[in-house]
């Protein structure tokens, strides 16, 4: 193990693959929390899960956390009814409070000097203890790491998977609002967080945006509004309606342009419309088309039954020429304050399998 003078592993040891690189499997946790998905919509969220899992399993194994045997049997029955090939599904009895594996699972990386899979398990404190009971899912993340067989690397800093997006060739994008939030990492400087990300994800540069969109309960997760779709291409949400989010997103666009010029790394930016306001059970939900998930065989894009759906789907299709782009109508999933990307975590393949 190569240690730098700063006490961090040298950046060249680890590399975090981009999401579009080959996966070995996808991890999810079966929905069951009534506070997140009340009974009137839980059945619909389960149907959305079945749609997602059916599409993901066309190209890779799917590993699902279930609380117990009864939950496994229910999930198995619903998946079978939805036409899922159950031979591609693995159930693991791991107690979870909720479904947000993107934030509490390890971030899987390749240790490139050995060609082995590692899991970087940063701390999960339920978005700055905003939902203290959900902080128990930090343990579920460690269980994912154990079951995966990846080499464990545990860190004390809070980093949620939805807070970052990676180009796969050395660039990471995130927000100051999230990772520098004192409820997450009190007393930790930007330079210290950046060193952590560079050391354990193998990135060379970090593109810091100031903040995320209003209405996102995670304090600025970048996977809500700005995503890599290629090493040099970003999709960025565009708000056409007047308001604070329009200003935030235009400042983000300018920040990306400035970074591209100063770093001499050309980044192409395509804009995706923000959907019209979406209500579920009388409440507005943080709807976004950019909370999509890239699996081996397809890109799963959230849709909301609003006029912008068609335009957003067409933009995503232009961005992914070699994958099927599948729209899944899922406003009920967003009622839980997250989306398709939030409930999935990819485990990449490595040279060792």
Order of alpha helices (4+ residues) and beta strands (2+ residues): beta-beta-alpha-beta-alpha-beta-alpha-beta-beta-alpha-alpha-beta-beta-beta-alpha-alpha-beta-beta-beta-alpha-beta-beta-beta-beta-beta-alpha-beta-alpha-beta
